[in-house]
C-alpha cells in the first residue's frame, strides 16, 4: 500500500487557541522560511500576531537585510504588522565575547537566544502584548528545550507577559515550512546566521570537499 504524500493540498489544519485566555501575541521571527508556516497557521485560526524582527546575530549586514526583507515581504502579503527592531550587532558581539568557539547549540546559542528574547519580552511589556513566542523552534537544527528555556527566562522579567512554548514542528509543521518556502521562493540561507556559524559551516564544507557558502544567491524552488 502506497502512503499518501504530505502536501499543502491535503493537509487539514487543527484550530489553534492562545493559552491562558491571552489576547495579543507578539511573534519573534528569525526568518521567512521558519516564520511562513507559523504565520499561516495562526491566521487560519483567526490569530493575527505582530511580527517582531530582532536578530542582531545575523552577519554580515547584507545577509541581515536579505533575511529581514524576505520576512517583511511575506508579512505584507498576509497583512500582518511587521516591527523592524534595531540591528545592534555591537551589543551582540559584546554579549558573546569569550564564547566564540562554542559549538552550535552550546552556551553561545543560549546567550544569543536570551538576548533576542529579553528584547522581545521588553517590547511585549511596553506595547500591551500579554504573550510572546518565537519561530526559532520549528527548525530541526535547533534545540527546542534550549529555546523554550530562554523564552521562559525572558518572560519572568515582566509581569503580565507569558511565553508560549508551542511545538510548531508537530502535525506537519516542519514539512509545511519547506513547502511554503518553495511556494513563496524564499531566500534559502545556508547557515544559522552569526559569523561563527558561517565560519564553522565553511570549515565543515572544506573538510568534506564542498564549495564555500555563497550568500544571497540561493532560493527555494
N, CA, C and O of each residue as an XYZ file, in Angstrom:
884
protein
N       0.846     -1.196      0.000
C       0.000      0.000      0.000
C       0.883      1.249      0.000
O       1.799      1.370      0.813
N       0.602      2.165     -0.910
C       1.409      3.384     -1.017
C       0.930      4.442     -0.035
O      -0.260      4.751      0.015
N       1.834      4.989      0.733
C       1.488      6.022      1.705
C       1.236      7.344      0.994
O       2.004      7.719      0.107
N       0.184      8.054      1.361
C      -0.123      9.349      0.757
C       0.987     10.344      1.056
O       1.442     10.463      2.194
N       1.411     11.048      0.031
C       2.449     12.049      0.212
C       1.867     13.295      0.856
O       0.807     13.780      0.459
N       2.568     13.801      1.848
C       2.110     15.024      2.514
C       2.195     16.196      1.533
O       3.176     16.324      0.802
N       1.177     17.040      1.519
C       1.200     18.225      0.669
C       0.317     19.300      1.263
O      -0.500     19.045      2.148
N       0.498     20.504      0.760
C      -0.341     21.614      1.200
C      -1.806     21.367      0.856
O      -2.698     21.845      1.557
N      -2.054     20.630     -0.208
C      -3.415     20.447     -0.695
C      -4.251     19.509      0.177
O      -5.458     19.704      0.317
N      -3.606     18.483      0.768
C      -4.400     17.519      1.523
C      -4.300     17.680      3.042
O      -4.784     16.841      3.802
N      -3.672     18.761      3.459
C      -3.483     18.964      4.894
C      -4.625     19.780      5.486
O      -4.949     20.861      4.994
N      -5.231     19.252      6.546
C      -6.295     19.966      7.258
C      -5.723     20.481      8.572
O      -5.283     19.696      9.412
N      -5.728     21.776      8.749
C      -5.114     22.363      9.934
C      -5.976     22.202     11.174
O      -7.195     22.356     11.113
N      -5.340     21.891     12.304
C      -6.086     21.954     13.566
C      -6.257     23.409     13.985
O      -5.421     24.251     13.658
N      -7.320     23.707     14.698
C      -7.540     25.070     15.182
C      -6.653     25.337     16.393
O      -6.607     24.531     17.322
N      -5.957     26.457     16.384
C      -5.078     26.831     17.478
C      -5.769     27.857     18.372
O      -6.562     28.675     17.906
N      -5.456     27.797     19.657
C      -6.018     28.727     20.635
C      -4.883     29.257     21.498
O      -4.048     28.485     21.967
N      -4.846     30.565     21.712
C      -3.820     31.138     22.585
C      -4.021     30.628     24.012
O      -5.160     30.500     24.462
N      -2.938     30.334     24.730
C      -3.062     29.768     26.076
C      -3.508     30.789     27.123
O      -3.300     31.992     26.966
N      -4.118     30.289     28.182
C      -4.444     31.090     29.377
C      -5.249     32.356     29.075
O      -5.066     33.392     29.713
N      -6.142     32.250     28.088
C      -7.018     33.373     27.730
C      -6.257     34.627     27.304
O      -6.752     35.744     27.458
N      -5.064     34.437     26.774
C      -4.286     35.576     26.293
C      -4.914     36.146     25.027
O      -5.623     35.443     24.307
N      -4.650     37.417     24.760
C      -5.322     38.103     23.662
C      -4.382     38.574     22.555
O      -4.723     38.501     21.375
N      -3.203     39.056     22.933
C      -2.320     39.713     21.969
C      -0.973     39.006     21.887
O      -0.242     38.926     22.874
N      -0.655     38.498     20.706
C       0.568     37.719     20.521
C       1.623     38.511     19.756
O       1.368     39.015     18.663
N       2.815     38.612     20.349
C       3.990     39.134     19.668
C       4.829     37.934     19.249
O       5.240     37.135     20.091
N       5.083     37.806     17.956
C       5.822     36.657     17.442
C       7.206     37.089     16.997
O       7.358     37.772     15.984
N       8.228     36.684     17.768
C       9.607     36.933     17.352
C       9.905     36.040     16.161
O       9.706     34.827     16.224
N      10.383     36.639     15.075
C      10.680     35.872     13.870
C      12.162     35.935     13.550
O      12.784     36.995     13.614
N      12.719     34.780     13.205
C      14.133     34.722     12.850
C      14.345     34.851     11.347
O      15.380     35.351     10.905
N      13.351     34.395     10.544
C      13.476     34.442      9.091
C      12.159     34.017      8.459
O      11.299     33.441      9.125
N      12.008     34.301      7.178
C      10.777     33.959      6.475
C      10.528     32.456      6.379
O       9.396     32.032      6.614
N      11.533     31.613      6.043
C      11.260     30.180      5.961
C      10.713     29.593      7.257
O       9.777     28.795      7.222
N      11.276     29.970      8.388
C      10.783     29.456      9.668
C       9.436     30.073     10.037
O       8.596     29.409     10.645
N       9.228     31.323      9.676
C       8.014     32.031     10.087
C       6.805     31.723      9.212
O       5.668     31.818      9.676
N       7.035     31.352      7.941
C       5.943     31.224      6.997
C       4.834     30.293      7.442
O       3.662     30.671      7.430
N       5.187     29.085      7.831
C       4.191     28.114      8.278
C       3.476     28.585      9.538
O       2.260     28.435      9.652
N       4.212     29.149     10.476
C       3.630     29.585     11.744
C       2.656     30.732     11.516
O       1.572     30.751     12.100
N       3.027     31.672     10.684
C       2.157     32.800     10.394
C       0.861     32.335      9.731
O      -0.220     32.799     10.092
N       0.965     31.432      8.775
C      -0.230     30.932      8.103
C      -1.115     30.130      9.059
O      -2.340     30.236      9.016
N      -0.483     29.324      9.925
C      -1.245     28.514     10.878
C      -2.025     29.400     11.845
O      -3.181     29.116     12.156
N      -1.406     30.452     12.309
C      -2.075     31.362     13.236
C      -3.241     32.082     12.566
O      -4.329     32.176     13.135
N      -3.014     32.582     11.376
C      -4.074     33.294     10.662
C      -5.256     32.366     10.391
O      -6.411     32.779     10.492
N      -4.964     31.111     10.046
C      -6.030     30.138      9.797
C      -6.912     29.961     11.028
O      -8.099     29.658     10.907
N      -6.333     30.150     12.210
C      -7.073     30.049     13.471
C      -7.587     31.408     13.939
O      -7.993     31.558     15.091
N      -7.570     32.392     13.047
C      -8.056     33.748     13.350
C      -7.227     34.418     14.448
O      -7.749     35.197     15.247
N      -5.937     34.106     14.476
C      -4.985     34.761     15.370
C      -4.046     35.584     14.498
O      -3.390     35.039     13.611
N      -3.974     36.874     14.738
C      -3.174     37.762     13.902
C      -2.040     38.375     14.731
O      -2.212     39.433     15.337
N      -0.893     37.714     14.756
C       0.223     38.205     15.577
C       0.892     39.422     14.957
O       0.764     39.676     13.760
N       1.597     40.158     15.780
C       2.528     41.177     15.298
C       3.892     40.516     15.202
O       4.335     39.860     16.144
N       4.557     40.686     14.068
C       5.852     40.042     13.839
C       6.973     40.973     14.291
O       7.035     42.137     13.895
N       7.845     40.441     15.120
C       8.927     41.229     15.715
C      10.261     40.684     15.216
O      10.668     39.584     15.589
N      10.936     41.454     14.376
C      12.204     41.011     13.787
C      13.361     41.653     14.538
O      13.723     42.803     14.288
N      13.927     40.897     15.453
C      15.076     41.366     16.220
C      16.129     40.255     16.214
O      16.027     39.283     16.963
N      17.138     40.412     15.361
C      18.143     39.367     15.166
C      19.515     39.975     14.908
O      20.029     39.884     13.793
N      20.119     40.599     15.932
C      21.413     41.249     15.744
C      22.561     40.259     15.552
O      23.699     40.658     15.303
N      22.256     38.970     15.669
C      23.260     37.931     15.448
C      23.592     37.745     13.975
O      24.682     37.275     13.648
N      22.678     38.104     13.079
C      22.866     37.803     11.660
C      24.010     38.635     11.080
O      24.063     39.853     11.253
N      24.905     37.962     10.402
C      26.134     38.594      9.892
C      26.416     38.064      8.486
O      26.219     36.879      8.216
N      26.874     38.937      7.595
C      27.075     40.384      7.726
C      25.771     41.142      7.460
O      24.713     40.532      7.306
N      25.854     42.459      7.410
C      24.669     43.297      7.263
C      23.904     42.981      5.977
O      22.678     43.081      5.950
N      24.612     42.602      4.915
C      23.940     42.276      3.652
C      23.043     41.056      3.813
O      21.943     41.011      3.263
N      23.511     40.076      4.560
C      22.705     38.879      4.836
C      21.513     39.241      5.711
O      20.402     38.758      5.491
N      21.747     40.084      6.691
C      20.677     40.539      7.580
C      19.557     41.198      6.778
O      18.380     40.910      6.998
N      19.918     42.074      5.858
C      18.914     42.795      5.079
C      18.098     41.855      4.197
O      16.888     42.029      4.058
N      18.750     40.869      3.604
C      18.022     39.912      2.759
C      16.998     39.152      3.591
O      15.836     39.036      3.199
N      17.428     38.634      4.740
C      16.519     37.844      5.580
C      15.373     38.709      6.107
O      14.222     38.273      6.134
N      15.689     39.915      6.520
C      14.653     40.816      7.028
C      13.644     41.152      5.940
O      12.436     41.108      6.176
N      14.125     41.484      4.760
C      13.228     41.895      3.688
C      12.348     40.749      3.201
O      11.199     40.976      2.823
N      12.865     39.529      3.203
C      12.043     38.374      2.850
C      10.904     38.195      3.855
O       9.764     37.927      3.475
N      11.226     38.345      5.124
C      10.206     38.216      6.163
C       9.174     39.336      6.050
O       7.973     39.098      6.183
N       9.641     40.538      5.809
C       8.743     41.688      5.665
C       7.835     41.526      4.456
O       6.652     41.859      4.517
N       8.381     41.019      3.364
C       7.595     40.794      2.150
C       6.415     39.867      2.414
O       5.302     40.131      1.958
N       6.653     38.771      3.156
C       5.581     37.821      3.414
C       4.565     38.387      4.400
O       3.371     38.107      4.289
N       5.028     39.178      5.362
C       4.102     39.846      6.283
C       3.154     40.763      5.519
O       1.954     40.788      5.790
N       3.687     41.505      4.576
C       2.858     42.406      3.783
C       1.839     41.615      2.972
O       0.699     42.053      2.819
N       2.230     40.465      2.456
C       1.315     39.622      1.692
C       0.161     39.135      2.561
O      -0.980     39.057      2.105
N       0.469     38.804      3.828
C      -0.543     38.275      4.734
C      -1.286     39.370      5.495
O      -2.274     39.089      6.174
N      -0.827     40.602      5.390
C      -1.469     41.701      6.095
C      -1.139     41.760      7.572
O      -1.956     42.222      8.369
N       0.050     41.298      7.955
C       0.465     41.317      9.357
C       1.405     42.482      9.628
O       2.206     42.859      8.773
N       1.302     43.039     10.807
C       2.169     44.140     11.209
C       3.585     43.626     11.454
O       3.777     42.614     12.128
N       4.567     44.323     10.909
C       5.977     43.920     10.997
C       6.766     44.985     11.739
O       6.803     46.142     11.320
N       7.404     44.593     12.852
C       8.230     45.506     13.641
C       9.697     45.263     13.301
O      10.231     44.180     13.541
N      10.334     46.275     12.744
C      11.746     46.200     12.374
C      12.568     46.758     13.535
O      12.717     47.973     13.671
N      13.093     45.873     14.361
C      13.848     46.283     15.556
C      15.303     46.595     15.200
O      15.743     46.367     14.072
N      16.026     47.109     16.162
C      17.401     47.552     15.932
C      18.332     46.397     15.568
O      18.168     45.265     16.023
N      19.310     46.726     14.735
C      20.385     45.792     14.414
C      21.604     46.173     15.265
O      22.607     46.677     14.759
N      21.484     45.918     16.568
C      22.571     46.332     17.476
C      23.609     45.227     17.607
O      23.751     44.592     18.652
N      24.330     45.021     16.507
C      25.318     43.942     16.444
C      26.449     44.126     17.443
O      27.009     43.139     17.920
N      26.801     45.378     17.776
C      27.899     45.598     18.719
C      27.546     45.038     20.090
O      28.395     44.445     20.755
N      26.297     45.224     20.518
C      25.862     44.641     21.794
C      25.865     43.127     21.729
O      26.184     42.462     22.715
N      25.509     42.571     20.566
C      25.519     41.112     20.415
C      26.940     40.567     20.562
O      27.168     39.604     21.293
N      27.886     41.182     19.869
C      29.281     40.716     19.958
C      29.808     40.847     21.380
O      30.571     39.995     21.836
N      29.414     41.899     22.084
C      29.835     42.075     23.474
C      29.274     40.952     24.352
O      29.967     40.435     25.228
N      28.051     40.592     24.116
C      27.407     39.546     24.918
C      28.026     38.176     24.641
O      28.081     37.328     25.531
N      28.487     37.960     23.420
C      29.015     36.662     23.020
C      30.516     36.543     23.298
O      31.092     35.471     23.111
N      31.149     37.618     23.738
C      32.592     37.627     23.957
C      33.014     36.470     24.864
O      32.440     36.261     25.933
N      34.018     35.731     24.424
C      34.520     34.585     25.178
C      33.871     33.269     24.787
O      34.317     32.201     25.209
N      32.802     33.344     23.968
C      32.077     32.137     23.564
C      32.225     31.871     22.063
O      31.466     31.099     21.477
N      33.207     32.519     21.464
C      33.359     32.441     20.010
C      33.571     31.015     19.498
O      33.182     30.698     18.373
N      34.176     30.165     20.302
C      34.478     28.805     19.851
C      33.538     27.746     20.427
O      33.801     26.548     20.325
N      32.448     28.198     21.027
C      31.434     27.254     21.487
C      30.779     26.571     20.284
O      30.625     27.194     19.233
N      30.395     25.308     20.422
C      29.735     24.616     19.310
C      28.292     25.077     19.145
O      27.712     25.683     20.046
N      27.726     24.783     17.988
C      26.306     25.041     17.755
C      25.480     24.325     18.813
O      25.764     23.174     19.146
N      24.470     24.989     19.339
C      23.608     24.519     20.422
C      24.286     24.629     21.796
O      23.750     24.152     22.797
N      25.451     25.252     21.834
C      26.167     25.417     23.097
C      25.792     26.723     23.787
O      24.743     27.304     23.509
N      26.660     27.181     24.692
C      26.379     28.355     25.502
C      26.272     29.629     24.658
O      25.525     30.541     25.012
N      27.001     29.698     23.558
C      26.885     30.884     22.697
C      25.459     31.034     22.183
O      24.917     32.138     22.152
N      24.855     29.920     21.781
C      23.469     29.974     21.291
C      22.508     30.345     22.411
O      21.543     31.076     22.187
N      22.768     29.842     23.621
C      21.911     30.203     24.751
C      21.937     31.708     24.982
O      20.888     32.327     25.156
N      23.128     32.298     24.985
C      23.240     33.738     25.189
C      22.572     34.512     24.049
O      21.966     35.559     24.276
N      22.685     33.997     22.834
C      22.057     34.636     21.682
C      20.536     34.620     21.815
O      19.879     35.634     21.579
N      19.976     33.468     22.194
C      18.526     33.378     22.396
C      18.093     34.301     23.526
O      17.096     35.014     23.405
N      18.847     34.286     24.629
C      18.495     35.133     25.772
C      18.408     36.600     25.367
O      17.470     37.303     25.745
N      19.379     37.050     24.607
C      19.404     38.454     24.201
C      18.190     38.804     23.352
O      17.541     39.824     23.581
N      17.884     37.960     22.375
C      16.766     38.251     21.470
C      15.419     38.161     22.186
O      14.515     38.950     21.911
N      15.286     37.208     23.096
C      14.006     37.044     23.782
C      13.814     38.077     24.885
O      12.684     38.479     25.167
N      14.901     38.510     25.510
C      14.783     39.574     26.510
C      14.256     40.851     25.859
O      13.406     41.541     26.423
N      14.761     41.155     24.679
C      14.285     42.351     23.970
C      12.835     42.148     23.507
O      12.037     43.084     23.539
N      12.499     40.933     23.081
C      11.121     40.648     22.654
C      10.151     40.807     23.818
O       9.084     41.404     23.671
N      10.528     40.267     24.980
C       9.669     40.360     26.161
C       9.515     41.810     26.613
O       8.436     42.221     27.038
N      10.594     42.582     26.521
C      10.534     44.001     26.877
C       9.563     44.736     25.953
O       8.726     45.512     26.414
N       9.677     44.489     24.653
C       8.779     45.138     23.701
C       7.332     44.743     23.977
O       6.426     45.575     23.917
N       7.128     43.464     24.279
C       5.777     42.993     24.590
C       5.221     43.736     25.801
O       4.075     44.187     25.784
N       6.027     43.863     26.847
C       5.595     44.518     28.074
C       5.264     45.982     27.847
O       4.299     46.496     28.413
N       6.051     46.653     27.027
C       5.877     48.083     26.801
C       4.774     48.411     25.784
O       4.375     49.567     25.645
N       4.287     47.381     25.075
C       3.337     47.650     24.000
C       2.063     46.812     24.105
O       1.406     46.523     23.105
N       1.731     46.430     25.341
C       0.439     45.794     25.636
C       0.245     44.424     24.988
O      -0.879     44.049     24.652
N       1.323     43.685     24.815
C       1.215     42.287     24.412
C       1.306     41.430     25.673
O       2.211     41.614     26.486
N       0.384     40.508     25.834
C       0.429     39.664     27.033
C       1.051     38.299     26.767
O       1.117     37.460     27.665
N       1.511     38.070     25.528
C       2.084     36.780     25.151
C       3.105     36.983     24.040
O       2.883     37.769     23.118
N       4.227     36.270     24.132
C       5.150     36.273     23.004
C       5.633     34.848     22.733
O       5.622     33.991     23.617
N       6.050     34.624     21.509
C       6.543     33.323     21.069
C       7.646     33.565     20.052
O       7.932     34.711     19.702
N       8.264     32.496     19.577
C       9.318     32.633     18.584
C       9.166     31.572     17.512
O       8.623     30.495     17.757
N       9.653     31.891     16.319
C       9.620     30.940     15.214
C      10.828     30.002     15.217
O      10.863     29.037     14.454
N      11.804     30.274     16.059
C      13.060     29.522     16.028
C      12.880     28.018     16.227
O      13.629     27.223     15.659
N      11.891     27.624     17.032
C      11.749     26.221     17.394
C      11.270     25.309     16.294
O      11.331     24.090     16.453
N      10.791     25.848     15.171
C      10.289     24.982     14.108
C      11.422     24.299     13.354
O      11.205     23.281     12.697
N      12.615     24.847     13.444
C      13.760     24.280     12.729
C      14.302     23.049     13.449
O      14.533     23.075     14.658
N      14.501     21.983     12.700
C      15.046     20.757     13.302
C      16.519     20.906     13.681
O      17.078     20.049     14.365
N      17.138     21.989     13.238
C      18.537     22.223     13.565
C      18.705     22.841     14.951
O      19.818     22.937     15.467
N      17.597     23.254     15.543
C      17.643     23.921     16.841
C      17.210     22.981     17.963
O      16.444     22.043     17.743
N      17.711     23.248     19.168
C      17.328     22.512     20.373
C      16.113     23.211     20.972
O      16.229     24.314     21.508
N      14.957     22.576     20.883
C      13.729     23.217     21.331
C      13.744     23.498     22.833
O      13.243     24.534     23.272
N      14.304     22.598     23.612
C      14.378     22.822     25.064
C      15.245     24.035     25.385
O      14.928     24.798     26.298
N      16.325     24.216     24.649
C      17.204     25.367     24.834
C      16.463     26.662     24.504
O      16.569     27.650     25.231
N      15.720     26.647     23.413
C      14.956     27.821     23.001
C      13.876     28.157     24.020
O      13.750     29.308     24.437
N      13.100     27.160     24.421
C      11.999     27.410     25.348
C      12.489     27.854     26.722
O      11.841     28.669     27.379
N      13.621     27.326     27.158
C      14.182     27.754     28.448
C      14.523     29.243     28.412
O      14.280     29.963     29.380
N      15.082     29.698     27.298
C      15.404     31.119     27.150
C      14.135     31.961     27.130
O      14.078     33.024     27.748
N      13.123     31.482     26.420
C      11.872     32.228     26.356
C      11.209     32.368     27.706
O      10.711     33.440     28.048
N      11.196     31.302     28.473
C      10.582     31.336     29.804
C      11.352     32.251     30.748
O      10.750     32.961     31.554
N      12.688     32.240     30.653
C      13.503     33.143     31.485
C      13.184     34.599     31.170
O      13.064     35.428     32.072
N      13.049     34.902     29.878
C      12.773     36.279     29.483
C      11.408     36.737     29.974
O      11.258     37.875     30.419
N      10.414     35.864     29.898
C       9.061     36.227     30.316
C       8.980     36.523     31.807
O       8.176     37.351     32.234
N       9.801     35.857     32.591
C       9.774     36.051     34.045
C      10.202     37.458     34.448
O       9.947     37.881     35.576
N      10.841     38.177     33.552
C      11.290     39.537     33.863
C      10.137     40.532     33.917
O      10.271     41.605     34.505
N       8.996     40.182     33.304
C       7.931     41.169     33.142
C       6.587     40.602     33.580
O       6.133     39.574     33.077
N       5.973     41.281     34.511
C       4.654     40.877     34.998
C       3.622     41.038     33.885
O       3.588     42.063     33.203
N       2.790     40.030     33.708
C       1.729     40.107     32.718
C       2.108     39.636     31.334
O       1.275     39.643     30.428
N       3.360     39.223     31.150
C       3.825     38.723     29.855
C       4.201     37.247     30.006
O       5.025     36.897     30.851
N       3.605     36.397     29.196
C       3.921     34.976     29.207
C       4.630     34.588     27.912
O       4.544     35.280     26.898
N       5.331     33.461     27.982
C       5.982     32.894     26.797
C       5.216     31.655     26.369
O       4.916     30.791     27.194
N       4.898     31.563     25.085
C       4.148     30.431     24.545
C       5.125     29.422     23.967
O       5.757     29.688     22.945
N       5.256     28.266     24.610
C       6.221     27.251     24.181
C       5.579     26.201     23.270
O       5.862     25.010     23.399
N       4.736     26.633     22.370
C       4.049     25.722     21.456
C       5.055     25.003     20.559
O       6.028     25.603     20.103
N       4.810     23.700     20.305
C       5.689     22.915     19.436
C       5.224     23.070     17.980
O       4.322     22.363     17.530
N       5.840     23.985     17.268
C       5.433     24.278     15.895
C       5.790     23.163     14.925
O       5.286     23.141     13.802
N       6.649     22.238     15.336
C       7.061     21.162     14.432
C       5.983     20.093     14.259
O       5.944     19.405     13.239
N       5.121     19.956     15.243
C       4.187     18.824     15.238
C       3.081     18.992     14.207
O       2.835     20.087     13.702
N       2.427     17.887     13.911
C       1.290     17.850     12.982
C       1.623     18.464     11.629
O       0.840     19.220     11.053
N       2.802     18.119     11.145
C       3.177     18.541      9.795
C       3.800     19.907      9.679
O       4.049     20.376      8.569
N       4.062     20.562     10.800
C       4.595     21.919     10.748
C       5.909     22.034     10.003
O       6.077     22.928      9.174
N       6.845     21.139     10.288
C       8.158     21.209      9.640
C       8.064     20.942      8.150
O       8.774     21.564      7.359
N       7.188     20.018      7.760
C       7.015     19.722      6.340
C       6.365     20.891      5.608
O       6.752     21.227      4.489
N       5.384     21.500      6.243
C       4.736     22.656      5.626
C       5.701     23.835      5.531
O       5.612     24.630      4.596
N       6.605     23.953      6.471
C       7.602     25.016      6.413
C       8.373     24.947      5.099
O       8.600     25.972      4.455
N       8.774     23.750      4.703
C       9.522     23.578      3.460
C       8.634     23.845      2.245
O       9.056     24.518      1.305
N       7.413     23.323      2.260
C       6.525     23.517      1.120
C       6.175     24.988      0.904
O       6.128     25.457     -0.233
N       5.929     25.716      2.001
C       5.623     27.141      1.879
C       6.844     27.900      1.374
O       6.711     28.814      0.560
N       8.026     27.531      1.846
C       9.258     28.179      1.393
C       9.441     28.005     -0.113
O       9.865     28.932     -0.803
N       9.117     26.809     -0.622
C       9.224     26.562     -2.060
C       8.149     27.337     -2.821
O       8.422     27.914     -3.874
N       6.937     27.348     -2.290
C       5.846     28.060     -2.947
C       6.139     29.553     -3.057
O       5.868     30.172     -4.086
N       6.702     30.132     -1.976
C       6.977     31.570     -1.932
C       8.348     31.931     -2.483
O       8.688     33.106     -2.618
N       9.147     30.881     -2.805
C      10.511     31.092     -3.311
C      11.327     31.965     -2.355
O      11.982     32.924     -2.764
N      11.268     31.603     -1.075
C      12.030     32.333     -0.063
C      13.529     32.170     -0.277
O      13.989     31.181     -0.848
N      14.264     33.141      0.184
C      15.728     33.038      0.226
C      16.116     31.874      1.127
O      15.603     31.740      2.238
N      17.023     31.038      0.643
C      17.422     29.832      1.378
C      18.784     30.041      2.019
O      19.816     29.786      1.398
N      18.783     30.504      3.257
C      20.046     30.726      3.964
C      20.701     29.386      4.293
O      20.024     28.403      4.597
N      22.024     29.370      4.226
C      22.748     28.107      4.373
C      23.574     28.033      5.654
O      24.413     27.145      5.806
N      23.340     28.956      6.565
C      23.958     28.875      7.883
C      23.033     29.564      8.864
O      22.154     30.326      8.461
N      23.222     29.303     10.152
C      22.300     29.785     11.165
C      22.135     31.296     11.120
O      21.016     31.806     11.182
N      23.239     32.006     11.013
C      23.128     33.456     10.938
C      24.352     34.209     11.409
O      24.728     35.209     10.797
N      24.982     33.761     12.477
C      26.102     34.527     13.042
C      27.410     34.222     12.311
O      27.514     33.243     11.573
N      28.396     35.076     12.533
C      29.686     34.944     11.865
C      30.373     33.635     12.252
O      31.120     33.074     11.450
N      30.132     33.144     13.461
C      30.762     31.904     13.904
C      30.092     30.687     13.282
O      30.743     29.676     13.017
N      28.795     30.792     13.053
C      28.093     29.739     12.331
C      28.573     29.670     10.883
O      28.768     28.585     10.336
N      28.761     30.842     10.268
C      29.282     30.889      8.903
C      30.683     30.288      8.847
O      31.000     29.516      7.941
N      31.511     30.644      9.814
C      32.876     30.100      9.890
C      32.872     28.582      9.992
O      33.574     27.897      9.248
N      32.075     28.061     10.919
C      32.058     26.623     11.160
C      31.421     25.851     10.017
O      31.829     24.730      9.714
N      30.415     26.454      9.378
C      29.780     25.801      8.230
C      30.759     25.694      7.070
O      30.817     24.665      6.397
N      31.523     26.745      6.835
C      32.509     26.707      5.762
C      33.659     25.759      6.082
O      34.214     25.131      5.181
N      34.017     25.653      7.349
C      35.048     24.698      7.754
C      34.600     23.280      7.461
O      35.368     22.473      6.937
N      33.347     22.975      7.804
C      32.811     21.639      7.535
C      32.781     21.374      6.040
O      33.103     20.270      5.602
N      32.401     22.369      5.255
C      32.341     22.200      3.810
C      33.725     21.926      3.220
O      33.880     21.090      2.330
N      34.706     22.631      3.722
C      36.064     22.421      3.226
C      36.543     21.011      3.551
O      37.148     20.343      2.712
N      36.267     20.561      4.780
C      36.679     19.215      5.191
C      35.979     18.126      4.398
O      36.487     17.011      4.280
N      34.808     18.451      3.851
C      34.037     17.473      3.090
C      34.020     17.769      1.586
O      33.135     17.326      0.855
N      35.024     18.530      1.153
C      35.227     18.821     -0.263
C      33.991     19.444     -0.927
O      33.629     19.090     -2.049
N      33.365     20.364     -0.223
C      32.215     21.078     -0.762
C      32.552     22.557     -0.908
O      33.405     23.078     -0.189
N      31.891     23.221     -1.826
C      32.152     24.640     -2.066
C      31.751     25.475     -0.852
O      30.841     25.116     -0.105
N      32.444     26.586     -0.673
C      32.092     27.515      0.385
C      30.718     28.117      0.138
O      30.233     28.142     -0.993
N      30.099     28.600      1.206
C      28.796     29.239      1.103
C      28.922     30.543      0.316
O      29.803     31.362      0.576
N      28.035     30.713     -0.634
C      27.944     31.968     -1.372
C      26.616     32.603     -0.984
O      25.553     32.080     -1.318
N      26.675     33.714     -0.288
C      25.468     34.327      0.256
C      24.663     35.071     -0.824
O      25.214     35.606     -1.786
N      23.350     35.079     -0.621
C      22.493     35.923     -1.415
C      22.058     35.397     -2.765
O      21.456     36.143     -3.538
N      22.337     34.145     -3.082
C      22.021     33.662     -4.435
C      21.091     32.444     -4.448
O      20.544     32.105     -5.497
N      20.906     31.793     -3.319
C      20.148     30.538     -3.323
C      18.741     30.765     -2.813
O      18.550     31.331     -1.736
N      17.742     30.321     -3.589
C      16.347     30.456     -3.216
C      15.650     29.121     -3.346
O      16.039     28.296     -4.174
N      14.617     28.894     -2.536
C      13.831     27.663     -2.647
C      13.133     27.632     -4.006
O      12.685     28.662     -4.510
N      13.048     26.423     -4.595
C      12.307     26.282     -5.847
C      11.724     24.881     -5.968
O      11.064     24.571     -6.960
